[in-house]
Amino acid sequence: MRGFKNLLLGLLIMLGSAILQAMKFPQGGTGTIEGFVLDEKGAPIARGSVQALNIMHGGASTASAQANGFYRIVDLAGGRYSLWIEAKGYASEQIPLVVVEEGQATRKDIQLRREPTLSKHSRHQGELTLRD
């Protein structure tokens, strides 16, 4: 009889623990944000950094763009995110709102503009030019 009571108590503890875990972590899985980082002409930008900041909870996840410009940020809880994108030689970009749904991939292609730089010739004339 004592063994049965211990078994029953153990099962109740496990059941209670499972219920608490289910309340902490919503069911349904996670979502992703993915797409391409491109320049003004549509060419891929490799090694660009894309950071997703959860607007409600403040957690952040980051991914780097591959050689073809593709990035993917995985394991994001459903919710609203702000994206910050940076790449060497390009102006940083912010996308204030991207909605992620659990179990879904949210597609967001990003286009960056080259940063203006001074050429030797334009420094003397006080003009800005874009360098390729």
C-alpha positions in Angstrom: 0.0 0.0 0.0 2.8 2.4 0.9 4.5 1.8 -2.5 1.2 2.6 -4.3 0.9 5.9 -2.4 4.5 6.8 -3.4 3.8 6.0 -7.0 0.6 8.0 -7.0 2.3 11.0 -5.3 5.1 10.8 -7.9 2.6 10.8 -10.8 0.8 13.8 -9.3 4.1 15.7 -9.0 5.0 14.9 -12.6 1.5 15.9 -13.8 1.7 19.2 -11.9 5.2 19.9 -13.3 4.0 19.2 -16.9 1.1 21.6 -16.4 3.4 24.4 -15.1 5.7 23.9 -18.1 2.8 24.1 -20.5 1.7 27.4 -18.9 5.3 28.9 -19.2 5.9 27.9 -22.8 3.0 28.3 -25.2 2.3 25.4 -27.6 2.6 25.8 -31.3 6.3 26.1 -31.8 8.3 29.0 -33.2 8.6 31.0 -36.4 11.3 32.4 -38.6 12.2 35.5 -40.4 14.0 35.0 -43.7 14.8 36.7 -46.9 17.6 38.4 -48.9 19.9 41.3 -48.2 20.3 43.2 -51.5 21.8 46.4 -52.8 20.0 49.1 -54.8 20.5 47.1 -58.0 19.3 43.9 -56.5 22.7 42.3 -56.1 23.2 40.2 -53.0 25.1 41.6 -50.0 27.2 38.9 -48.3 27.9 39.0 -44.6 25.3 41.6 -43.8 24.0 41.3 -40.2 20.3 41.1 -39.5 19.1 41.4 -35.9 15.5 40.8 -34.8 14.5 42.5 -31.6 11.3 41.3 -29.9 9.3 44.5 -29.3 7.3 43.1 -26.3 10.0 41.1 -24.5 13.3 42.7 -25.6 15.0 39.4 -26.7 17.2 39.6 -29.7 18.4 37.1 -32.3 20.9 37.7 -35.1 21.8 36.1 -38.4 24.4 36.8 -41.1 23.6 36.9 -44.8 25.3 34.1 -46.8 27.2 34.7 -50.1 23.9 34.9 -52.0 22.5 37.4 -49.5 20.1 34.9 -47.9 19.5 35.1 -44.1 17.3 33.2 -41.8 16.6 33.9 -38.1 15.1 30.8 -36.4 13.4 29.9 -33.2 11.5 33.1 -32.8 8.4 33.2 -30.5 5.3 34.5 -32.3 5.0 38.3 -31.9 6.1 41.6 -33.2 9.8 42.3 -34.1 11.9 45.2 -35.2 14.8 44.4 -37.6 18.2 46.2 -37.7 20.3 45.5 -40.7 24.0 46.5 -41.2 26.6 45.7 -43.8 30.1 47.2 -44.4 29.9 50.0 -47.0 26.1 50.4 -46.7 23.8 52.6 -44.7 22.1 50.8 -41.8 18.4 50.1 -42.1 15.6 49.6 -39.6 12.3 47.9 -40.3 10.1 48.9 -37.4 7.5 46.1 -37.5 7.7 42.5 -38.7 5.1 40.1 -37.4 6.1 36.5 -36.8 3.5 33.7 -36.5 4.3 30.5 -34.8 5.0 27.7 -37.2 5.4 30.1 -40.1 8.3 31.6 -42.1 7.9 35.4 -42.5 9.6 36.6 -45.7 11.3 40.0 -45.5 13.7 41.0 -48.3 15.9 44.0 -47.4 17.5 46.6 -49.7 20.4 48.6 -48.5 21.9 51.8 -50.0 25.6 52.4 -50.4 27.1 54.9 -48.0 28.3 58.1 -49.7 32.1 58.4 -49.6 34.4 61.2 -50.6 36.6 60.7 -53.6 39.9 62.4 -54.0 38.5 64.7 -56.7 35.3 65.6 -54.9 37.2 66.4 -51.6 38.6 69.5 -53.3 35.3 70.6 -54.7 33.3 69.8 -51.5 30.9 67.3 -53.3 29.9 63.8 -52.2 30.0 61.0 -54.8 29.1 57.4 -54.6 31.9 54.9 -55.1 31.3 51.5 -56.6 
